[in-house]
Amino acid sequence: MTTTTDPHWAQMLVPAEIDDAAWPAGFTFAAGHCGLKRKSPDLMLVRCAKPQGGAVSAAAVFTTNRLQAPPVRLSRAHLAASGGRVRALIVNSGNANCATGPRGVRAARATAQAVGKQLDCPADQVLVCSTGVIGYPLPYDKIVNALPAWAERDDGGAAGAQAILTTDTRTKMAAVSFRDGAREYRIAGMAKGSGMIHPNMATMLAFCFTDAPLTPAAARKALTAAVADSFHRITVDGDTSTNDTAALFASGQGKLSARGAARFQAALNQVTQSLARQIVLDGEGATHFVTVEVVGAASAAEADRAARAIAHSPLVKTALAGADANWGRVLAAAGYSGAVFDPDRAEVWFSGLAVYRKGVALAFDEVEAKSRLERPEVTVRIDLHAGKAQAWIWTCDLTEGYIRINGSYRT
């Protein structure tokens, strides 16, 4: 587990795994197979409690897609009804329980009620999340029937991270600690996501847990800030999903100092940025992790607009898949993004190699450019020379692997 007080996204390390001891006190993970998938783990139940008992503080942000799954709508309603006090989180994979009509609503409610009964808490203190194929009724009886045997199970956070996966090829976890005076606090998180990844609550599930003391309002403020510079800044394919949820749970009691609150925010940012980075690294069919940087924009909004256009462009992404320094595609994407700039003043670099400046292509070494773009991590940078604002987005290339995975996803 890494200790930090001032993390920065560019220096992030992605842990392959985190020790069970890194997960904060107050959370117990039961995870395994309940029958939604053929063999793989498909259900996680997180029991949440403060040291002296009682619900933990919680906050969440959800998909902005107009098509929202019943678990999303129910969890949002439960957070409002409970005042951000939560006793459990239950997550199933293998079925999104989306576009399933009244049956889907009943399934989500019945799942929350069953967990509430099991833990002797109100159903509105249970958050429900689902991920998987859209349009198939959720056989929630399999979830309900599995719960009694899981009442006292503690399989660990890593098992939970495995149970929430769909097309992911690996689990995604991160953990850090920080100090507030003599007290050390922990933050640990897990995420799933590989395809249908797009900013505006990127397509994924992400859950962060901490033993730091936070009110629901403080948790909501911290999570919103962390998401803005992590999950809202990644894209794999430009598709915003129907079930996106990112949530923060805090089991601590007492109060952080002003310095402790700042350190908590920095540590939470590091966890969410690590998870976001891991999602992009595991993008469906991806072979390159790409950072798109836009500098010299007239405003932050225009820098962001240009960065997103470049990162979303299938032509840019396929060029990167082939290690082709096709600067014209980058410039064209910035040109249609809506950002105001003069192309005759712009400059473009691929992984530090200048390829375009002031309206014309530079005489760069194609072999060197290809070599740089064949590296696992590459950077696309454009200076608009229209101001001082800048922005960045994490994305990946687009390969035939993406087509193979999504061409047969439902079957």
N, C-alpha and C positions, 0 to 999 in steps of 0.2 A: 504494500500500500504506500502510495506517495504522499508526503506531507508538503503542503503548499500554502502560500499566503498571497501570491500574486502570479497566477498562471497566465500564459499567453497562448492563443490558439496555434501559432506557428511553431511552438516548441513542444506540442503535445506528443506524448508517447502513448501508444495503444497497447494495453496489457493483453497478453494472450489469455490470462485467467487471473482471478483474484482469490486470495485465501478466504476460507469460510469465516475466519476471524475478522475480516474486513467489513462484514455486514453488521450494521449497527444493532444495538440492543433494542428490543421492543418489537421485532419482526420475526415471525417463524414461517418458513416456506415448506409447504407440502406440494409435491409435484410428481407427475407420472402419467400413466396411460389409463384413460377411462373408456376408450372405445370409439372416439370420434375419428381417429386415424386408424389405419390398419394395425400398426405396430408401435409407431413412434410416440413419445410423450406428448400429451395434448391438453393437459390441464394443470394449472397452478393456483393454489389457494394460499394467500398471504394473510396470516392472522396478525393484527396490529394492536398493541396495547402500551400504554404508558407504564413506567416502573411500578407505580402503585395501583395500576389498573385504570380502565377507562379508555375512551376513544382517543386516537391521535389526531393531530391537526393535518389537514390535507387540502390540496389544491390541484386543479387539472386544467389543461387546455385541450381543445378538441378540434376535429376537422372542420374546415370551412365549406366543404362540399355540401350542396343542398340535399343530396341523397345521403342521409345519415342513418346508420344502423340503430336499431332499438337499444342496444347496450350503451351507445353514445348518448342518446336522449335520456335514458334512464339514469345513467351516472351523473349527467349534468343536473338532473332534477334532484337526485339524492344529495349532492353536494349543497345545493341551495336549501333543501329541506332540513338538513342536519347542521347547517351552519359551518360546514367544512370540518365536521367531526366524523372520523371513519374507524371502524373496527376490523374491516376485512376488504380484500381485493381478490376477485376471482377472475381468471383469464383462461379462455379456451382457445385453442388453435385448431385448424382444420375445417372451420365453418365460421363465416363472418356474421351469420344471423342478420343479414341485410337484404332488403327488398323481399321480405318474407311475410308481409302483411300482419294481420292481428296475431297470427301464430308466433311471429317473431317477438312481438311485444309480450305475449304471455310467457314465452321462453325466458326472456331476460328477467321479467318480474319473478317468475317461479324460481329461477336460479338464485336471485338475491334473497328471496324469502327463505329458501332452504338453507342458505348460509347463515342468515340471521337466526333461524331456529336452532341451528347447530351451535352457534356461538352465544346464544341467548342475548341477542342485541336486536334493535330495530332494523328492519330491512333497509331503511334509508341510510344506514351507516355501512352499507355494503356497496362497493363499486364493482361494476361488471364490464368486462371487455371481451370482445371476440375478434378473431382474425382468421381469414381463410377464404374459401370460395363464396361468392355472392349468389344469392337466389335459392339456396337450398334450406328447407326447414331445419332448425337446430334440434337434434334429438336430445333435449335437455334432460330427459330422464336418465341418460347415462351419466351426466354430471351429478344429478341429485343422488343417484344410487351409489356413486363413488364416495360421497362426502363422509358418511359415518365411519368408514375405515380410515379416513384421513384426519380424524379429530385431534389426535395427539402426534401425528407424524411431523418430523422435522428433517426434511431432505436437504436443506441448505439452499442458498441463493443460486448456486451454479445449476442445480437441478431445475429450479424455476426458470432460469434463463433458457434452458434447453427446451422446456415444455411450451414456450410461447412462439417458437419458430415456425415458419411456413417454408418458403423457398430459400431461406437463409442457408448458407453452407457452414456457418459457425455461430457460436454464441457470442453475444456482445455485452461486455461488462466493464465497469470502471469503478475505481474507489480512490478516495483521498481522505486525509484527515487535516484538521486545523486546530489551533489552540485559541482559547479565550481565557487569558490569565493562566491559572494553574490547570484548567480543565481542557482535556482533549476531546474533540468531537469527530464523528465519522460521517461520511456521506458515501453511499454506494449505489450504483445504478445498473440496470439491465435494459436492453432494448432488442426489438426485432424489426427487421426491415431489409429489403433487398431489391424489390421492384415496386412500382407505383409510388415512387419517391419524388416529392415535389414540395417546394416551399409553400408557405401558408399552412403550417402545421404538417410538415413533411409526412409522407405516408409511412406510418410506423406506430409501434407501441413503445413507450419508454416509461420506466418507473424508477424513481429515485427515492432512497430511504435515508433518513438521518436521525441521530439521537440528539441533535441540537434542539433547543427549546424555541419553537416558533408558534405564533398564533396562526389561525387559518388565513388571516389577512396578510401577515408577513410571508407565509408560504406562497400565497398567490402572487404577491409582488416579486418575490425572488424567482419563482418559476417563470413568470412572464419575461423577466429580464434575461434569464438564462436561455430560454427558448429562442429569443430574438436573435441571439448571436450563435446559435447552434443548429437546432432542427429547422429553423426558418431560413437557413443559409445552405441547404443541401438540395440537390436534385439529381435523380438518376434518369428519369424518363419523362418528366413533365406531367405526370398523372397524379392528381390529388385523390386519395382514397376516401372511403366511406366510413372508416372505423378508427381513424387516427386519434390517439390519446397519449398525452404526456402528463404524468402525475408526480407529485411530490408528497411524501408522508414524513411527518416529524413527530418523534415519540418523546422528546425531551421535556423536562419541566424547568421552570425558572425563566430567566431572561438573559439574552446575550448583551454584552456591552456594545457600544457603538463600533468599537474596533472589531469586536467579535462578529458583529453583523456584516461588516465589510469583508472580513475574512471568509465568512460563510458564503457570501455571494461569489467571491472569487473561486472558492473551492467547488461550489455547485456549477459554476460556469465551466470549470475544467472537466467535471464529470460529464456534463451534457455535450460538450464539444468533443470529448473522446468518443462517446457513444455515436454522435453524429458522424464523426470521421469513420468509425467502424462500419456504419451502415453503408456509406459510399464505397468503402473498400470492398464490401461484399455485394456491390451492385450486380444485378443479374447479368451474367455474361461479361462483366467488366474485366479488363486487363490493365487499365491505367487509372490511377487516382489523379484527378485534375483540379488544380486551384486556378480559378479565373480571377484575375485582378484588374480592376479598372481604376485608373488614377487620372487626375487632371480634369475631372468633370465639373460642370457648373454648379451642381448641387449634389447632396448625398442621394437624393431620390433619383436623379439622372444617372449617377454612377451605378446605383443598384439596378436600375432598369437595363442599362447596357450589359452589366455582368450577367443578369438572368437571361437575357436574349442570347448571349454567346454560349452560356452553359446549357441552354435548352436546345440549341440548334442541332438537328440531326446531321447536317453537313459538317459542322465543326467536330461533332463527336465521332463521326465515321472517319474523318481525316485523322483524328488523333488515334483511332484504332489502328490505322495503317501507318502511323508514325510519319504522316505527310505534313510538312510545314506549309499548309495552304492558308497563308495569311489573308487571302481574299475572302475566305468564308468568315473569318473573325471580323474583319472590317465591315463586311456586308451585314452581319448580325447586329453589330453596334449601330450601323446606319439605319436599320429598320426598327431599332428598339424604342425610338422616340426621344432619345437623348440628343440634345442640340450640340453639335460640334462641327468643325470644318475638317473633312477627311484629308485635305491637303496639309494639315498641320499634325495629324495623328501619327503615332508610332506604335509598332507591334513587336513583341518579343515572344519567342518560344523557349521556355526554360533558360532564360538569360541571353539567348541569341537574338540579336536585332535582325528583323527580316523586312521591315517596311518603315519608311520615314518620309514625311513631307510629300506625300502624293505619289511616290514611286517605290518599287521593290528595290531592296538592297542586294548587292552581289554577295549573298551569304553562301557558305559551304553546305551544300545539300547533304553530303555524307555526315558532316558534323550535326546538322539539324536532325537527321534521321536517328543518329545515335542518341541524341538527347531525348528525343520523343519516344524512344524505345525503352526508356527507364520506367520503372513501375510508377513513379510519381513525377508529374510534369506540371509546368506552370504556363498559362497563357496570360500575357500582360499587355494591356493597351493603354496608352496615354492619350487622352482626347485633347489635351492642351486647350481646355475651355474654362478651367478654373482650378480649384484646389481640393475638391471633394474626391473621395475614393470609396470603393466597396469591393467585397470579395464574395465568391460563391464556391462551394466544393461540389464537384460533379465527377463523372467518369466517362469513359468512352462508350461507344455503342457498337456492339459486335453481333455476329451471327448467333452467338450464344444466347443473347437476349431474345431473339426470335424463336429459337428452339424451346426455351423455357416457357414463353408465353403463348406459343402456338399450340401447346398441349396442356396448359395449366388446368383447365376444367376437367379434362379427361385423363 
